């Protein structure tokens, strides 16, 4: 298994109350493809922030930083699901290069 770091921005269209459910939804995507979450950072300095530019007419998003382990074979499917999800505005997945 390889270690990964993923930053993603969640839509706030459902309000702040929907954020824990959306985080759980993304975490379930990770585990569905054989990943093991090691850390989820939702607190400072991340959280609700103004976007650099509007995305789907939204001015703010909720930033989350995840660390997890996953086999490289599951990464492509995970990124496909993240691109399809309407709740995830943007994501960046980086391999930390450790096996």
GIWO-V31164 format. One record per helix or strand of 2 or more residues. SS is the DSSP state (H for helix, E for strand). FROM is the first residue (numbers start at 0). LEN is the number of residues. If there is no record, write none. Layout:
# GIWO-V31164
<<SS & FROM & LEN> <SS & FROM & LEN>>
This chain:
# GIWO-V31164
<<E & 1 & 10> <H & 15 & 17> <E & 35 & 6> <E & 46 & 9> <E & 57 & 13> <H & 71 & 13> <E & 87 & 8>>
